[in-house]
């Protein structure tokens, strides 16, 4: 994330934020971004830098709307460390209200121009920044794989995608740009975002549990079998959409919970001690389908996963800083892949190698 918005008194967010108030930056967080990019570069990694977020865990679109209108953000159900649970029962209505509010960032004719002005100011600020550790401007940094307009914008217009991508390329002409789309709706939505001339490649995110196609508390064979069938069908469908517009495609995000039905009590649901039998089955099926399509002329150019948590564990939070990868509005540890998940890591390595590519070429750090 090359963006996060305050104020830091708001709930469910990354803290401290990069931009705690409109146009004001936290130099310590900027220093952290510089340091992270420098360390990635040393290790031969490349990063996708994301300039905004549709969801509230980093401030995102909703915070821009709040800055322009002063209207309070209607937060959807989110994880509460105090409750060790979500704040209220999850319902489509709760999420719909929030989505409509955040989408005003580019749908509300009265406020969208101002939202876009301050959004582009932020993009320009980051691109024209010189990294303190490398001396390289972000707009010229070869360790940046691409720039992403936003994490998971919902039903963005072609005009917004194209104009924003063109603006980025007017400053950083040698870098690729993608949208950050989930590609979860239909081919029309996919094309509106990705067929734009200034968008270089497509992406998709596949969330089988979030979409209600898997129940992490159900150990049945039918449950995991349905999840695999649904997920791989989406992989194949989006590949066809990308081939139709002749652009490469990255399976940018997908995740899966652990065998959480093993929990004996509610606080233990997301424990990293649970096994990964179903996770590995799902990962294997999704990645083998992706590689198979690639090797047979499909659009897939690589894959990512959510999320590598390394040596961090739920409970490692300090001063409100979550280090396990899952965003603050979701349960920590929900989708984490840890350094001790040897079977999962080995599986991904093997599948990457089967694509006849160096493994590091397929694992893009977001």
Secondary structure, DSSP 8 states (H G I E B T S, - for coil): ----B--TTSSSS-SS-SBSBTTB--HHHHHHHHHHHHHHHHTT--EEEE--BSSGGG-HHHHHHHHHH-------S-EETTTTEESS---HHHHHHHHHHHHHHHH-TTTHHHHHHHHHHHHHHHHT-B-TTT--BGGG-TTEEEEES-BS-SS--HHHHHHHHHHHHHH-TTSEEE------S-HHHHHHHHSSTT---EEEEE-TTTTTS--TT---HHHHHHHHHHHHHHHHHHHHHHHHTT--EEEEEE-----GGG-SSGGGTT-TTS--HHHHHHHHHHHHHHHHHHHTT-SEEEE--S-EEET--TT--BTTB--SSS-TTS-TTSS-EETT-HHHHHHHHHHHHHTTS-HHHH--B-
